Amino acid sequence: MGRAGGSVPGQAGALHALVAEVDAALSRFRPDSDVGRLNQAAGAWVPVGEHLVAVARAAERYRVETGGVFSAVTAADGAGRALRLRPAGARGWEARLDDDCQVDFGAIAKGYAADLVRDRAAATGVLASLGTSSVSVGGDAPRGGAWRIALGSPWHELDETLGYLEVPCGSFSMSGIRGHRLGVEPVVVRHVRDPRTGEEAHTDLCSVAVVSDDGMRSEAISTAALVLGLEDGMALCRRLGVDAVFLTASGRLFASPGLASRIALRPGIEERLTALRP
């Protein structure tokens, strides 16, 4: 978890416990989590908690928004699958996965947790970071003005931070890979599936960063734009009205108008990229 101001140091234990609580419910690597139990019992109704309900509803909303390019539920044949919810009286909620599929909330669970930490922290200014790819900010930045979020390089030939992005508030997500060799296409993103095919995503993008007012939305749209590639990914972000930064396999950086003026690259980065491009 990242830094925060005000009285947050005294709350650190509670905020870390909150992140652990979300992980215990939504991690696909824990067989006793809600997600783990659902994946082991596809086709059956399984009791689940409030965290899964909140993220599952958001995931379905963003699946519709992206035309199915983002989906938390996948099947080996790429066919559409569903995660269904129903009230279970005093027991809370139950969920059911269609047969022969799996659910993986992955990055949107991180966006959800980062937003929870930001919103529950009692401070005049808060930056909550889960890794470097899911960041939520709110309130007063420490130096005044906007929060600065580092932009990492996805390219093997430039193994350093490119610069930073200024964000006054909201939620930041960066989806992609690290260590890509410039000019090699397509980029195979092994940890991201294309829901339309069920296969690993093949794209001309190394990374996409999205800033919006909701961590789960930023995560879902950055993932969908990465899968779509530069041209269609930019069109998706324009249609949905979100700001984004695109880093291509060829070593180029494109930013939407709302973010272009908020990017500060380190001195000499543009010249080095130009020289490195094949």
C-alpha positions in Angstrom: 0.0 0.0 0.0 1.3 3.5 -0.8 1.5 6.7 1.1 -1.2 8.7 2.8 -1.4 11.9 4.8 -3.1 13.2 7.9 -4.0 10.6 10.5 -3.4 7.6 8.2 -0.2 6.3 9.9 -2.3 5.5 13.0 -4.8 3.6 10.7 -2.2 1.7 8.8 -3.0 -1.7 10.5 -6.7 -1.3 9.8 -6.1 -0.3 6.1 -3.7 -3.2 5.5 -6.3 -5.5 7.1 -8.9 -4.2 4.7 -6.7 -5.1 1.7 -6.1 -8.5 3.2 -9.9 -9.0 3.6 -10.5 -8.2 -0.1 -7.7 -10.6 -1.1 -9.2 -13.3 1.1 -12.5 -13.0 -0.7 -11.4 -12.3 -4.3 -8.0 -14.1 -4.9 -8.1 -16.9 -7.5 -5.0 -18.4 -5.9 -6.8 -19.1 -2.6 -9.0 -22.2 -2.8 -11.0 -21.0 0.3 -11.8 -17.5 -1.2 -15.2 -16.8 -2.7 -13.6 -16.9 -6.2 -11.7 -20.1 -5.4 -14.8 -21.8 -4.2 -16.8 -20.6 -7.3 -14.2 -21.9 -9.7 -14.2 -25.3 -8.0 -18.0 -25.5 -8.1 -19.1 -24.2 -11.5 -22.7 -24.9 -12.1 -23.6 -24.8 -8.4 -24.8 -21.9 -6.2 -22.1 -20.8 -3.7 -22.5 -18.4 -0.7 -20.4 -15.3 -1.3 -19.7 -12.0 0.5 -20.2 -8.3 -0.2 -16.8 -7.8 -1.8 -17.5 -10.4 -4.5 -21.0 -9.0 -5.1 -19.7 -5.4 -5.6 -16.9 -6.5 -7.9 -19.1 -8.9 -9.9 -21.7 -6.3 -10.6 -19.0 -3.8 -11.7 -17.4 -6.4 -13.9 -20.7 -7.1 -15.7 -21.3 -3.4 -16.2 -17.8 -2.9 -17.8 -18.2 -6.1 -19.9 -21.3 -4.4 -21.4 -19.5 -1.1 -21.8 -16.6 -2.6 -23.6 -18.7 -4.8 -25.9 -17.4 -8.0 -24.2 -13.7 -7.2 -24.8 -13.3 -7.0 -21.0 -14.7 -10.0 -19.1 -13.9 -11.5 -15.7 -15.5 -14.8 -16.7 -13.8 -16.9 -19.4 -14.2 -20.3 -21.0 -11.6 -22.2 -23.0 -13.7 -21.9 -26.2 -14.1 -18.1 -25.9 -17.9 -18.4 -25.7 -19.8 -16.1 -23.5 -20.3 -17.2 -19.9 -22.0 -15.7 -17.0 -21.7 -15.3 -13.2 -25.1 -15.0 -11.7 -26.0 -13.5 -8.3 -29.1 -13.9 -6.1 -30.1 -12.9 -2.6 -30.0 -15.7 0.0 -32.0 -14.2 2.9 -30.2 -14.1 6.2 -27.2 -15.8 4.5 -26.5 -12.8 2.3 -25.8 -13.6 -1.3 -25.1 -16.6 -3.5 -23.3 -16.8 -6.8 -23.3 -19.3 -9.6 -20.8 -19.7 -12.5 -21.9 -21.3 -15.7 -20.4 -24.8 -16.4 -16.9 -25.1 -17.8 -15.7 -21.6 -17.0 -13.7 -19.7 -14.5 -13.8 -16.2 -12.9 -10.7 -14.1 -12.4 -11.3 -10.5 -11.1 -7.6 -9.9 -11.1 -6.8 -6.2 -11.6 -10.3 -4.9 -11.0 -10.1 -6.4 -7.5 -7.0 -4.3 -7.0 -8.7 -1.2 -8.3 -11.6 -1.9 -5.9 -9.3 -2.4 -2.9 -7.3 0.8 -3.7 -10.5 2.8 -3.9 -11.7 1.3 -0.6 -8.5 2.3 1.2 -8.6 5.8 -0.3 -12.2 6.4 0.7 -11.8 5.0 4.3 -8.6 6.7 5.2 -9.2 9.7 7.5 -6.8 12.1 5.9 -6.8 15.4 4.0 -4.8 13.8 1.2 -4.5 10.1 0.4 -2.6 8.1 -2.2 -3.4 4.3 -2.1 -1.2 2.1 -4.3 -1.5 -1.6 -4.8 1.7 -2.3 -6.6 2.5 0.3 -9.3 -0.4 -0.4 -11.5 -3.4 0.4 -9.3 -3.4 3.8 -7.7 -6.2 5.8 -6.1 -5.7 9.4 -5.0 -7.9 12.0 -3.3 -7.7 15.2 -1.4 -4.6 17.5 -1.2 -1.4 16.4 -2.8 1.7 16.8 -0.5 3.2 19.6 -2.6 0.0 21.2 -3.6 -1.4 20.9 -7.1 -1.7 17.3 -8.4 -0.5 13.9 -7.4 2.4 12.5 -9.4 2.3 8.9 -10.6 5.3 7.4 -12.2 5.1 6.0 -15.7 7.2 2.8 -16.0 8.8 1.7 -19.2 7.5 -1.5 -20.8 10.5 -1.7 -23.1 13.6 -3.9 -22.5 15.9 -1.4 -24.0 14.8 1.4 -21.6 14.6 -0.1 -18.2 13.8 3.0 -16.2 10.9 5.3 -15.3 9.8 7.4 -18.3 8.5 10.3 -16.2 5.3 11.0 -14.3 1.7 11.7 -14.8 -0.1 14.5 -12.8 -3.5 13.4 -11.5 -5.5 15.8 -9.3 -7.9 13.0 -8.2 -9.4 9.7 -9.2 -8.1 6.2 -10.0 -5.2 5.2 -12.2 -4.6 1.8 -13.8 -1.8 0.6 -16.0 -2.3 -2.7 -17.9 0.4 -4.4 -19.9 3.8 -6.0 -19.8 7.4 -5.2 -18.9 10.6 -6.1 -20.8 9.3 -6.0 -24.3 11.9 -5.8 -27.1 11.2 -2.8 -29.3 9.7 -3.5 -32.7 8.6 -7.0 -32.0 5.0 -7.6 -32.9 2.5 -8.8 -32.0 2.9 -8.3 -28.3 1.7 -11.5 -26.5 0.2 -10.6 -23.2 0.3 -14.0 -21.4 -1.6 -12.9 -18.3 -4.5 -11.3 -20.2 -7.1 -13.4 -22.1 -9.0 -12.1 -25.1 -12.6 -13.1 -24.1 -13.6 -13.3 -27.7 -11.2 -16.2 -28.4 -10.2 -17.5 -25.0 -6.6 -17.2 -26.1 -3.8 -15.0 -24.8 -4.2 -11.4 -26.0 -2.2 -10.4 -29.2 -1.8 -6.7 -29.6 0.4 -3.9 -30.9 0.5 -2.3 -27.4 2.8 -2.9 -24.5 0.9 -0.9 -21.9 -2.2 1.2 -21.5 -2.8 3.6 -18.6 -6.3 4.9 -17.8 -7.5 7.5 -15.4 -11.1 7.7 -14.4 -13.3 8.3 -11.3 -13.5 4.6 -10.4 -10.7 2.1 -9.9 -12.6 -0.8 -11.3 -13.5 1.2 -14.4 -9.9 2.2 -15.0 -8.7 -1.4 -14.7 -11.4 -2.8 -17.0 -11.0 -0.2 -19.7 -7.2 -0.3 -19.7 -7.4 -4.1 -20.0 -9.9 -3.9 -22.9 -7.9 -1.2 -24.7 -4.7 -3.3 -24.4 -6.5 -6.3 -26.0 -8.0 -4.1 -28.8 -4.7 -2.5 -29.8 -3.8 1.1 -30.5 -6.4 2.2 -33.0 -9.5 0.4 -31.6 -8.3 1.0 -28.0 -8.1 4.7 -28.6 -11.6 4.6 -30.1 -12.9 2.8 -27.1 -11.5 5.3 -24.7 -12.9 8.2 -26.7 -16.3 6.6 -26.8 -16.4 6.0 -23.1 -15.0 9.4 -22.3 -11.9 8.3 -20.3 -8.3 9.7 -20.5 -5.6 7.2 -21.4 -1.9 6.8 -22.3 -0.8 4.2 -24.9 2.7 2.7 -25.1 3.2 0.8 -28.4 5.4 -2.1 -29.4 7.3 0.2 -31.7 8.3 2.5 -28.8 5.8 5.3 -29.2 3.7 7.1 -26.7 0.2 8.5 -27.4 -2.0 10.3 -24.9 -5.6 11.5 -25.0 -6.0 15.3 -25.0 -7.0 15.3 -21.3 -3.7 13.7 -20.3 -1.2 15.0 -22.8 -0.5 18.2 -20.9 -0.2 16.3 -17.6 2.7 14.1 -18.7 6.2 15.1 -17.8 8.9 12.9 -19.4 12.4 12.7 -17.9 15.0 14.8 -19.9 16.3 12.9 -22.9 13.7 10.1 -22.9 12.1 11.1 -26.2 15.5 11.3 -27.9 16.5 8.0 -26.5 13.3 6.3 -27.7 13.8 7.9 -31.2 17.3 6.5 -31.4 16.2 3.0 -30.1 13.3 2.5 -32.5 14.0 -0.1 -35.2 
